[in-house]
C-alpha cells in the first residue's frame, strides 16, 4: 500500500513519526486554485472567470519560486492557470482555455 509518509524517523521515545514530504504541499496549493476557479476569479484584464475542474482531469502543477503554472486537461480542452504564491495563499492572475486538438484559444 502506498503512503505519502514513505520516510519515517524515530522520536526520542523510539516511536516512528512521518517525515513531511517537501513536494506534497503542491497538491494543497492546487486545491486552493481549483476552489478559487470554482467560485470565480478576477484576472489581469479585469474579467471574471470561473472554471469547473474535476477529478478525471489530468492536472499538471509547476512551481518556480513563488510563480505557479497549473494545467488541467480533459479530452481536447486544456485550461492553463497562472498564479502567484504569497506565503501559503494563492492569487490567480490569468486563466486561458485552449482546444488542444485544433489549437484554438477559447
Helices and strands as residue ranges (DSSP letters): E 8-10, E 16-18, H 25-39, E 41-42, E 48-49, E 58-64, E 67-74, E 77-86, E 89-99, E 104-105
